[in-house]
Amino acid sequence: MSSAKPLLVVLGATGKQGGSVLSYFLSLSPSPYNLRGVTRNPTSPEAISLASAGVEIATANFDDPSSLDAAFKGASAIFSVTNFWESFADPSQRKKAAELGQSIGTFCRDKEFQQTKNIIDAAAKVNTLQRFIISSMVNSNKLSGGKYPHVYDYEGKALGDEYGQSAHPTLWEKTSVLYAGLYLENYFGPTGALFRPKLNQAKDTLVLTLAEPLATTPFPFCSVANDIGVLVHALLRGPPGKRLLGVNECLSLRDSTKVLAEVLGKKVEFVDSNPSFELGDPDLEQVNADMLGFWVEFGYDGGNVDGNILRPGNMGVPVQLKTVREWFEKQDWASVLEVE
Ligand SMILES: NC(=O)c1ccc[n+]([C@@H]2O[C@H](COP(=O)([O-])OP(=O)(O)OC[C@H]3O[C@@H](n4cnc5c(N)ncnc54)[C@H](OP(=O)(O)O)[C@@H]3O)[C@@H](O)[C@H]2O)c1
């Protein structure tokens, strides 16, 4: 890569969002940026594979501000993402939270907020920086007037955004915020089991068991692998100060099931009752219950009460994303669809 190009530093390089940004820019020929990916573990297979594709690997930890200073050196642009769920699922963090007399939810919210502050403070010191893109979520607690206080995976990120605006106004003039939509890839993960239809082979029918209003609430879907990099590039090309919902299509789960049934050549049936939302973890169930309540009542991005977040079509920069149907067509559904 030419050293004359500006440098894009990508946090979460080995993960889904950061990985999408890197693989998107690696696919451009030529890439407008030199690429540096940040990880805690430069010897992981993911980091080694990125290095062999031409990404400079920097080792840093969001909990260690001086490591971030080193990782951001010379950056023209930074993409930031933090992971609430890693500490939420970590038994050692649950032990720490219990010792402090805190719930795991508030502990991880505070941890993600602190990590975001560390990232923002380090970014604010980079005198070569022209653009900061932060993957965040809205303040569901505030937007709902305290009705949904347990959406901790949103709140720590939103508090970080509010901190950046007030503590670092100069950095915020160079900042755009991305609200990643609901990953289509979740269909293939543990939470997807709640929303996936089952296949009734005798009736050749996909059956979705989910009650209204959840079943008919529009969700902003995105493919984290395919879309996040495209959207970050669009945010980098346009002027700063944008707030963008990372969505390729808004569909309710009934509508997405209809699309899936068409793709698979099946009939479709809806059962208007909810499956069990029990996951064997009351803390997770509390976060999920509030998150689903917030989505139904206020919209995934609070869009029912706050119209400040743009959709990709309104950015003023052309963006081409694939539809949900196109994503569905490429997946191996036989591996996940439960037969009833
Ligand atoms: N699932 C959804 O539908 C959805 C939708 C919108 C937003 N989100 C949000 O997306 C976030 C997760 O992003 P993702 O899906 O890209 O996660 P991911 O695939 O699990 O990747 C997380 C990345 O963060 C890095 N990381 C984690 N802790 C770190 C630390 N202390 N210091 C340095 N690097 C660290 C990891 O790098 P190393 O392990 O290599 O160090 C990894 O590359 C969550 O906060 C979630 O709330 C999810």
The ligand as an ORCA input file, in Angstrom:
! r2SCAN-3c Opt
* xyz 0 1
  N     -26.327     -8.006     17.093
  C     -26.950     -6.968     16.562
  O     -27.932     -7.106     15.824
  C     -26.414     -5.585     16.843
  C     -27.031     -4.496     16.225
  C     -26.542     -3.216     16.486
  C     -25.452     -3.030     17.336
  N     -24.895     -4.119     17.936
  C     -23.754     -3.860     18.845
  O     -22.581     -4.319     18.222
  C     -21.557     -4.402     19.217
  C     -20.611     -5.538     18.900
  O     -20.014     -5.328     17.657
  P     -19.622     -6.592     16.764
  O     -20.878     -7.318     16.407
  O     -18.711     -6.127     15.710
  O     -18.859     -7.485     17.875
  P     -17.857     -8.721     17.700
  O     -18.023     -9.368     16.379
  O     -18.042     -9.561     18.918
  O     -16.434     -8.016     17.751
  C     -16.029     -7.262     18.841
  C     -14.663     -6.689     18.523
  O     -14.285     -5.774     19.546
  C     -12.955     -6.035     19.947
  N     -12.869     -5.746     21.372
  C     -13.752     -6.122     22.341
  N     -13.341     -5.668     23.543
  C     -12.171     -5.003     23.327
  C     -11.279     -4.304     24.166
  N     -11.470     -4.218     25.491
  N     -10.198     -3.715     23.606
  C      -9.963     -3.816     22.263
  N     -10.792     -4.469     21.416
  C     -11.878     -5.053     21.940
  C     -12.683     -7.498     19.629
  O     -11.326     -7.584     19.257
  P     -10.257     -8.669     19.835
  O     -11.054     -9.769     20.513
  O      -9.530     -9.134     18.609
  O      -9.430     -7.894     20.758
  C     -13.581     -7.726     18.417
  O     -12.879     -7.470     17.234
  C     -22.287     -4.635     20.540
  O     -21.923     -3.625     21.463
  C     -23.765     -4.583     20.171
  O     -24.532     -3.906     21.145
  C     -25.319     -5.377     17.688
*
